[in-house]
Amino acid sequence: MKSGLNVVSTCEELAYPWLSHEEEADALDALCERNDVAVLGAGVNPGLALDRLPALLSQGTGEVRRLEARRVVDLTSRRPALLAKAGVGLTEAQFQQAVEADEIGHAGLAQSATLAALGSGLDLDELEEDVEPILATRDLAGPVPVAKGNVAGIRQIARGWQDGREVVRIELVLALGAEDPRDEVTLDASPPLRLIVPGGFPGEASTAWSVVHAAAAVPMMQGLVTVLDLPPGRS
């Protein structure tokens, strides 16, 4: 940035850094302004499937009363690091210990919920996040063998509230043999909308292409920006 270069990063917290790092985000924004550059956190999750996509769909409706977005990923052919992040192979007790130690779980889901709300015209006054294990109902012989009763994956949910009412629910399922992998968005609006991407966005490829397309757009921007600031199409 000090050399006059724009930055696109896949750092999950950078998708909406004001959520948990407000002071640092403001300082980063000021540095961008001084050097006439832009910084953006991008990717598929966060950055597309659970946040930018719901915001885009809301352009085709009136007031959005509630939104749900769900991403289901079968980990059978995914990289080992993602399996470790989902706690695959752990016992249920080990899983809970790892969650408490902040050693497993997906970073960026709360940021996705915030972006989806902002992009859909919803104003959140409370946000909460839950994590639970998905236990194997039989022995699984995947890239990491899982005994029946041990952890086959993770379910993580971010909920956003407005005036005591849940208006945003973002769910991520990462599991070996997950049924019906997909990306899904449902808007309770006028008219209501529901979109399903069968199979879901392929994680690695879609993340890479999201960065490539964002890199073409950021030279036209300035400051610390989000995917909601990107043009809807390719630059």
Order of alpha helices (4+ residues) and beta strands (2+ residues): beta-alpha-beta-alpha-beta-alpha-alpha-alpha-beta-beta-beta-beta-beta-alpha-beta
